[in-house]
Amino acid sequence: MSSDTPLRLLAVHAHPDDESSKGAASMARYVAEGCEVLVVSCTGGERGDILNPRLKGNAEVEANLSQVRRDEMASAARILGIQHRWLGFVDSGLPEGDPLPPLPEGCFALQPLDVTTEALVRVIREFRPQVMTTYDENGGYPHPDHIMTHAVSMSAFEAAADPARYPDAGEAWSVSKIYYNHGFSRARLEALHNAMVEEGIDSPFADWLESWKHRRERMMTTHVECSKYFELRDQALLAHATQIDPEGFFFAVPRDLQARVWPTDDFELRTSRIGVTLPEDDLFAGLRG
């Protein structure tokens, strides 16, 4: 690739706040290095719960949650220095109960894949990224919007490169690499948990690790050092005030301990159209210069 071609990263997420809890520090690092970073939020998070106990029961926030979440996303984008795009679909909500209730009519998870794929293909062909990030086939966790985000990301990754598909959605563009986010790996949580116990700090991860004993661990191929940007990540998280408890587990691990024990954001290379050598320490490995 020519040295004067801008490096561009497209991160595809289900809801506003997902971008700040998954790969935010590495995005901030790439922005600081002069790369262009675009986050796509597939939905507006309209059906999300208010998870910050300080805002629960706030009638004004509850009545205007859709706009509040848009404003929160704008603040997080400014903090991280990223560009942002709404894909325009409606939050499906997280169904609860036994049996689970049906998903709301017209929501993102029930959209035809052809419709959601075309919308993301338009973004890819306009932005022209060399690298994409998204979720694995389980969505990171089984929220219907996360699972749909995986499906549409993989579909659009293939379709955007094919000039015969969606010819009205712009000139074909081939993304070189696509990765899965792996911010909540068992290996990372175990390392942080053990370090906190050794230092006499209460760990929020004991129950998680117990429940994850038989969980299959994904292969992490790519570790991006970004501890310098953990503070920006935390500021972006806090910008999503309806979704993030300032006293919650995201902030239970001292930042200096995180930087010492696990200073990276971690990813799984799913598909590459260029030659690679694993493991990597850079999402743009093989694409610079």
Contacts in CASP RR format, 6 or more apart in sequence:
PFRMAT RR
TARGET T0000
AUTHOR 0000-0000-0000
METHOD contacts of the structure
MODEL  1
MSSDTPLRLLAVHAHPDDESSKGAASMARYVAEGCEVLVVSCTGGERGDI
LNPRLKGNAEVEANLSQVRRDEMASAARILGIQHRWLGFVDSGLPEGDPL
PPLPEGCFALQPLDVTTEALVRVIREFRPQVMTTYDENGGYPHPDHIMTH
AVSMSAFEAAADPARYPDAGEAWSVSKIYYNHGFSRARLEALHNAMVEEG
IDSPFADWLESWKHRRERMMTTHVECSKYFELRDQALLAHATQIDPEGFF
FAVPRDLQARVWPTDDFELRTSRIGVTLPEDDLFAGLRG
1 130 0 8 1.000
1 287 0 8 1.000
1 288 0 8 1.000
1 289 0 8 1.000
2 289 0 8 1.000
3 288 0 8 1.000
3 289 0 8 1.000
6 34 0 8 1.000
6 35 0 8 1.000
6 36 0 8 1.000
7 30 0 8 1.000
7 34 0 8 1.000
7 35 0 8 1.000
7 36 0 8 1.000
7 130 0 8 1.000
7 131 0 8 1.000
7 284 0 8 1.000
7 287 0 8 1.000
7 288 0 8 1.000
8 35 0 8 1.000
8 36 0 8 1.000
8 37 0 8 1.000
8 38 0 8 1.000
8 127 0 8 1.000
8 128 0 8 1.000
8 129 0 8 1.000
8 130 0 8 1.000
8 131 0 8 1.000
9 27 0 8 1.000
9 30 0 8 1.000
9 35 0 8 1.000
9 36 0 8 1.000
9 37 0 8 1.000
9 38 0 8 1.000
9 129 0 8 1.000
9 130 0 8 1.000
9 131 0 8 1.000
9 132 0 8 1.000
9 133 0 8 1.000
9 283 0 8 1.000
9 284 0 8 1.000
10 38 0 8 1.000
10 40 0 8 1.000
10 123 0 8 1.000
10 124 0 8 1.000
10 127 0 8 1.000
10 129 0 8 1.000
10 131 0 8 1.000
10 132 0 8 1.000
10 133 0 8 1.000
10 175 0 8 1.000
11 19 0 8 1.000
11 23 0 8 1.000
11 27 0 8 1.000
11 37 0 8 1.000
11 38 0 8 1.000
11 39 0 8 1.000
11 40 0 8 1.000
11 132 0 8 1.000
11 133 0 8 1.000
11 134 0 8 1.000
12 39 0 8 1.000
12 40 0 8 1.000
12 42 0 8 1.000
12 120 0 8 1.000
12 132 0 8 1.000
12 133 0 8 1.000
12 134 0 8 1.000
12 149 0 8 1.000
12 152 0 8 1.000
12 153 0 8 1.000
13 19 0 8 1.000
13 22 0 8 1.000
13 39 0 8 1.000
13 40 0 8 1.000
13 41 0 8 1.000
13 42 0 8 1.000
13 149 0 8 1.000
14 41 0 8 1.000
14 42 0 8 1.000
14 43 0 8 1.000
14 108 0 8 1.000
14 135 0 8 1.000
14 143 0 8 1.000
14 145 0 8 1.000
14 146 0 8 1.000
14 148 0 8 1.000
14 149 0 8 1.000
15 41 0 8 1.000
15 42 0 8 1.000
15 43 0 8 1.000
15 44 0 8 1.000
15 45 0 8 1.000
15 48 0 8 1.000
15 91 0 8 1.000
15 145 0 8 1.000
16 41 0 8 1.000
16 44 0 8 1.000
16 45 0 8 1.000
16 69 0 8 1.000
16 70 0 8 1.000
16 72 0 8 1.000
16 73 0 8 1.000
16 76 0 8 1.000
16 240 0 8 1.000
16 243 0 8 1.000
17 69 0 8 1.000
17 72 0 8 1.000
17 73 0 8 1.000
17 76 0 8 1.000
17 237 0 8 1.000
17 240 0 8 1.000
17 243 0 8 1.000
17 244 0 8 1.000
18 41 0 8 1.000
18 146 0 8 1.000
19 27 0 8 1.000
19 39 0 8 1.000
19 41 0 8 1.000
19 76 0 8 1.000
19 80 0 8 1.000
19 82 0 8 1.000
19 236 0 8 1.000
20 76 0 8 1.000
20 80 0 8 1.000
20 233 0 8 1.000
20 236 0 8 1.000
20 237 0 8 1.000
20 239 0 8 1.000
20 240 0 8 1.000
21 237 0 8 1.000
21 250 0 8 1.000
22 181 0 8 1.000
22 183 0 8 1.000
23 133 0 8 1.000
23 181 0 8 1.000
23 183 0 8 1.000
23 226 0 8 1.000
23 233 0 8 1.000
23 265 0 8 1.000
24 80 0 8 1.000
24 229 0 8 1.000
24 232 0 8 1.000
24 233 0 8 1.000
24 236 0 8 1.000
24 237 0 8 1.000
24 265 0 8 1.000
25 226 0 8 1.000
25 227 0 8 1.000
25 229 0 8 1.000
25 230 0 8 1.000
25 232 0 8 1.000
25 233 0 8 1.000
25 265 0 8 1.000
26 224 0 8 1.000
26 226 0 8 1.000
26 229 0 8 1.000
26 265 0 8 1.000
26 283 0 8 1.000
27 37 0 8 1.000
27 39 0 8 1.000
27 80 0 8 1.000
27 82 0 8 1.000
28 80 0 8 1.000
28 81 0 8 1.000
28 82 0 8 1.000
28 226 0 8 1.000
28 229 0 8 1.000
28 232 0 8 1.000
28 233 0 8 1.000
28 236 0 8 1.000
29 224 0 8 1.000
29 225 0 8 1.000
29 226 0 8 1.000
29 228 0 8 1.000
29 229 0 8 1.000
30 37 0 8 1.000
30 283 0 8 1.000
30 284 0 8 1.000
31 37 0 8 1.000
31 80 0 8 1.000
31 81 0 8 1.000
31 82 0 8 1.000
32 229 0 8 1.000
35 284 0 8 1.000
36 83 0 8 1.000
36 127 0 8 1.000
37 80 0 8 1.000
37 81 0 8 1.000
37 82 0 8 1.000
37 83 0 8 1.000
38 82 0 8 1.000
38 83 0 8 1.000
38 84 0 8 1.000
38 85 0 8 1.000
38 123 0 8 1.000
38 127 0 8 1.000
38 129 0 8 1.000
39 77 0 8 1.000
39 82 0 8 1.000
39 83 0 8 1.000
39 84 0 8 1.000
39 85 0 8 1.000
40 84 0 8 1.000
40 85 0 8 1.000
40 86 0 8 1.000
40 87 0 8 1.000
40 120 0 8 1.000
40 123 0 8 1.000
41 73 0 8 1.000
41 84 0 8 1.000
41 85 0 8 1.000
41 86 0 8 1.000
41 87 0 8 1.000
42 87 0 8 1.000
42 88 0 8 1.000
42 89 0 8 1.000
42 108 0 8 1.000
42 116 0 8 1.000
42 145 0 8 1.000
42 148 0 8 1.000
42 149 0 8 1.000
42 152 0 8 1.000
43 87 0 8 1.000
43 88 0 8 1.000
43 89 0 8 1.000
43 90 0 8 1.000
43 91 0 8 1.000
43 92 0 8 1.000
43 108 0 8 1.000
43 145 0 8 1.000
44 66 0 8 1.000
44 69 0 8 1.000
44 70 0 8 1.000
44 73 0 8 1.000
44 86 0 8 1.000
44 88 0 8 1.000
44 89 0 8 1.000
44 90 0 8 1.000
44 91 0 8 1.000
45 66 0 8 1.000
45 69 0 8 1.000
45 91 0 8 1.000
46 65 0 8 1.000
46 66 0 8 1.000
46 69 0 8 1.000
46 90 0 8 1.000
46 91 0 8 1.000
47 90 0 8 1.000
47 91 0 8 1.000
47 92 0 8 1.000
47 93 0 8 1.000
47 94 0 8 1.000
47 104 0 8 1.000
47 107 0 8 1.000
48 65 0 8 1.000
48 91 0 8 1.000
48 93 0 8 1.000
48 94 0 8 1.000
48 243 0 8 1.000
49 94 0 8 1.000
50 56 0 8 1.000
50 57 0 8 1.000
50 58 0 8 1.000
50 61 0 8 1.000
50 62 0 8 1.000
50 65 0 8 1.000
50 242 0 8 1.000
50 243 0 8 1.000
51 242 0 8 1.000
51 243 0 8 1.000
51 244 0 8 1.000
51 245 0 8 1.000
52 241 0 8 1.000
52 242 0 8 1.000
52 243 0 8 1.000
52 244 0 8 1.000
52 245 0 8 1.000
52 246 0 8 1.000
53 245 0 8 1.000
54 245 0 8 1.000
54 246 0 8 1.000
55 61 0 8 1.000
55 241 0 8 1.000
55 242 0 8 1.000
61 68 0 8 1.000
61 242 0 8 1.000
65 242 0 8 1.000
68 242 0 8 1.000
69 240 0 8 1.000
69 242 0 8 1.000
69 243 0 8 1.000
70 86 0 8 1.000
72 239 0 8 1.000
72 240 0 8 1.000
72 241 0 8 1.000
72 242 0 8 1.000
72 243 0 8 1.000
73 84 0 8 1.000
73 240 0 8 1.000
74 84 0 8 1.000
75 239 0 8 1.000
76 236 0 8 1.000
76 237 0 8 1.000
76 239 0 8 1.000
76 240 0 8 1.000
77 83 0 8 1.000
77 84 0 8 1.000
79 232 0 8 1.000
79 235 0 8 1.000
79 236 0 8 1.000
79 239 0 8 1.000
80 232 0 8 1.000
80 233 0 8 1.000
80 236 0 8 1.000
85 123 0 8 1.000
87 116 0 8 1.000
87 119 0 8 1.000
87 120 0 8 1.000
87 123 0 8 1.000
88 119 0 8 1.000
89 107 0 8 1.000
89 108 0 8 1.000
89 111 0 8 1.000
89 116 0 8 1.000
89 119 0 8 1.000
90 104 0 8 1.000
90 106 0 8 1.000
90 107 0 8 1.000
90 108 0 8 1.000
91 107 0 8 1.000
91 108 0 8 1.000
91 145 0 8 1.000
92 103 0 8 1.000
92 104 0 8 1.000
92 107 0 8 1.000
92 108 0 8 1.000
92 109 0 8 1.000
92 110 0 8 1.000
92 143 0 8 1.000
92 144 0 8 1.000
92 145 0 8 1.000
92 148 0 8 1.000
93 103 0 8 1.000
93 104 0 8 1.000
93 107 0 8 1.000
93 143 0 8 1.000
93 144 0 8 1.000
93 145 0 8 1.000
94 143 0 8 1.000
94 144 0 8 1.000
95 101 0 8 1.000
95 102 0 8 1.000
95 103 0 8 1.000
95 144 0 8 1.000
103 109 0 8 1.000
103 110 0 8 1.000
103 144 0 8 1.000
104 110 0 8 1.000
107 144 0 8 1.000
107 145 0 8 1.000
108 116 0 8 1.000
108 144 0 8 1.000
108 145 0 8 1.000
108 148 0 8 1.000
109 144 0 8 1.000
109 145 0 8 1.000
109 147 0 8 1.000
109 148 0 8 1.000
111 148 0 8 1.000
113 151 0 8 1.000
113 152 0 8 1.000
113 155 0 8 1.000
116 148 0 8 1.000
116 151 0 8 1.000
116 152 0 8 1.000
116 155 0 8 1.000
117 152 0 8 1.000
117 155 0 8 1.000
117 156 0 8 1.000
117 159 0 8 1.000
117 166 0 8 1.000
118 159 0 8 1.000
118 166 0 8 1.000
118 169 0 8 1.000
119 152 0 8 1.000
120 152 0 8 1.000
120 153 0 8 1.000
120 155 0 8 1.000
120 156 0 8 1.000
120 160 0 8 1.000
121 156 0 8 1.000
121 159 0 8 1.000
121 160 0 8 1.000
121 165 0 8 1.000
121 166 0 8 1.000
121 169 0 8 1.000
122 166 0 8 1.000
122 169 0 8 1.000
122 170 0 8 1.000
124 132 0 8 1.000
124 156 0 8 1.000
124 157 0 8 1.000
124 160 0 8 1.000
124 173 0 8 1.000
124 175 0 8 1.000
125 160 0 8 1.000
125 169 0 8 1.000
125 170 0 8 1.000
125 171 0 8 1.000
125 172 0 8 1.000
125 173 0 8 1.000
126 170 0 8 1.000
128 173 0 8 1.000
129 175 0 8 1.000
130 175 0 8 1.000
130 176 0 8 1.000
130 177 0 8 1.000
130 284 0 8 1.000
130 287 0 8 1.000
131 175 0 8 1.000
131 176 0 8 1.000
131 177 0 8 1.000
131 178 0 8 1.000
131 179 0 8 1.000
131 283 0 8 1.000
131 284 0 8 1.000
131 287 0 8 1.000
132 153 0 8 1.000
132 157 0 8 1.000
132 175 0 8 1.000
132 177 0 8 1.000
132 178 0 8 1.000
132 179 0 8 1.000
133 178 0 8 1.000
133 179 0 8 1.000
133 180 0 8 1.000
133 181 0 8 1.000
133 267 0 8 1.000
133 283 0 8 1.000
134 149 0 8 1.000
134 150 0 8 1.000
134 153 0 8 1.000
134 154 0 8 1.000
134 178 0 8 1.000
134 179 0 8 1.000
134 180 0 8 1.000
134 181 0 8 1.000
135 146 0 8 1.000
135 147 0 8 1.000
135 149 0 8 1.000
135 150 0 8 1.000
135 153 0 8 1.000
135 180 0 8 1.000
135 181 0 8 1.000
136 150 0 8 1.000
136 180 0 8 1.000
136 182 0 8 1.000
136 218 0 8 1.000
136 268 0 8 1.000
136 270 0 8 1.000
137 147 0 8 1.000
137 150 0 8 1.000
138 147 0 8 1.000
138 150 0 8 1.000
139 146 0 8 1.000
139 147 0 8 1.000
139 149 0 8 1.000
139 150 0 8 1.000
140 146 0 8 1.000
140 181 0 8 1.000
140 184 0 8 1.000
153 178 0 8 1.000
154 178 0 8 1.000
154 270 0 8 1.000
157 175 0 8 1.000
157 178 0 8 1.000
157 271 0 8 1.000
159 165 0 8 1.000
159 166 0 8 1.000
160 172 0 8 1.000
160 173 0 8 1.000
160 174 0 8 1.000
160 175 0 8 1.000
161 172 0 8 1.000
161 173 0 8 1.000
161 174 0 8 1.000
161 175 0 8 1.000
162 172 0 8 1.000
163 171 0 8 1.000
163 172 0 8 1.000
174 273 0 8 1.000
175 273 0 8 1.000
176 272 0 8 1.000
176 273 0 8 1.000
176 274 0 8 1.000
176 287 0 8 1.000
177 269 0 8 1.000
177 271 0 8 1.000
177 272 0 8 1.000
177 273 0 8 1.000
177 274 0 8 1.000
177 276 0 8 1.000
177 283 0 8 1.000
177 287 0 8 1.000
178 269 0 8 1.000
178 270 0 8 1.000
178 271 0 8 1.000
179 222 0 8 1.000
179 267 0 8 1.000
179 268 0 8 1.000
179 269 0 8 1.000
179 270 0 8 1.000
179 283 0 8 1.000
180 218 0 8 1.000
180 267 0 8 1.000
180 268 0 8 1.000
180 270 0 8 1.000
181 265 0 8 1.000
181 267 0 8 1.000
182 218 0 8 1.000
182 220 0 8 1.000
182 266 0 8 1.000
182 267 0 8 1.000
182 268 0 8 1.000
183 265 0 8 1.000
183 266 0 8 1.000
185 217 0 8 1.000
185 218 0 8 1.000
185 220 0 8 1.000
185 266 0 8 1.000
186 209 0 8 1.000
186 212 0 8 1.000
186 215 0 8 1.000
186 217 0 8 1.000
187 217 0 8 1.000
187 220 0 8 1.000
188 262 0 8 1.000
188 266 0 8 1.000
189 205 0 8 1.000
189 208 0 8 1.000
189 209 0 8 1.000
189 212 0 8 1.000
190 205 0 8 1.000
190 209 0 8 1.000
191 261 0 8 1.000
191 262 0 8 1.000
192 203 0 8 1.000
192 205 0 8 1.000
192 253 0 8 1.000
192 257 0 8 1.000
192 258 0 8 1.000
192 261 0 8 1.000
192 262 0 8 1.000
193 203 0 8 1.000
193 205 0 8 1.000
193 206 0 8 1.000
193 209 0 8 1.000
195 257 0 8 1.000
195 260 0 8 1.000
195 261 0 8 1.000
196 202 0 8 1.000
196 203 0 8 1.000
196 205 0 8 1.000
196 253 0 8 1.000
196 257 0 8 1.000
197 203 0 8 1.000
199 257 0 8 1.000
201 254 0 8 1.000
201 257 0 8 1.000
202 252 0 8 1.000
203 252 0 8 1.000
204 248 0 8 1.000
204 249 0 8 1.000
204 252 0 8 1.000
204 253 0 8 1.000
205 249 0 8 1.000
218 268 0 8 1.000
219 268 0 8 1.000
220 266 0 8 1.000
220 267 0 8 1.000
220 268 0 8 1.000
220 279 0 8 1.000
221 267 0 8 1.000
221 268 0 8 1.000
221 269 0 8 1.000
221 278 0 8 1.000
221 279 0 8 1.000
221 280 0 8 1.000
222 266 0 8 1.000
222 267 0 8 1.000
222 268 0 8 1.000
222 269 0 8 1.000
222 278 0 8 1.000
222 279 0 8 1.000
222 280 0 8 1.000
222 281 0 8 1.000
222 282 0 8 1.000
222 283 0 8 1.000
222 285 0 8 1.000
223 264 0 8 1.000
223 265 0 8 1.000
223 266 0 8 1.000
223 267 0 8 1.000
223 279 0 8 1.000
223 280 0 8 1.000
223 281 0 8 1.000
224 264 0 8 1.000
224 265 0 8 1.000
224 266 0 8 1.000
224 267 0 8 1.000
224 281 0 8 1.000
224 282 0 8 1.000
224 283 0 8 1.000
225 263 0 8 1.000
225 264 0 8 1.000
225 281 0 8 1.000
226 263 0 8 1.000
226 264 0 8 1.000
226 265 0 8 1.000
227 258 0 8 1.000
227 259 0 8 1.000
227 263 0 8 1.000
227 264 0 8 1.000
230 255 0 8 1.000
230 258 0 8 1.000
230 259 0 8 1.000
231 255 0 8 1.000
234 250 0 8 1.000
234 251 0 8 1.000
234 255 0 8 1.000
237 244 0 8 1.000
237 250 0 8 1.000
238 244 0 8 1.000
238 246 0 8 1.000
244 250 0 8 1.000
267 283 0 8 1.000
269 276 0 8 1.000
269 278 0 8 1.000
269 280 0 8 1.000
274 286 0 8 1.000
274 287 0 8 1.000
275 286 0 8 1.000
276 285 0 8 1.000
276 286 0 8 1.000
277 285 0 8 1.000
282 288 0 8 1.000
END
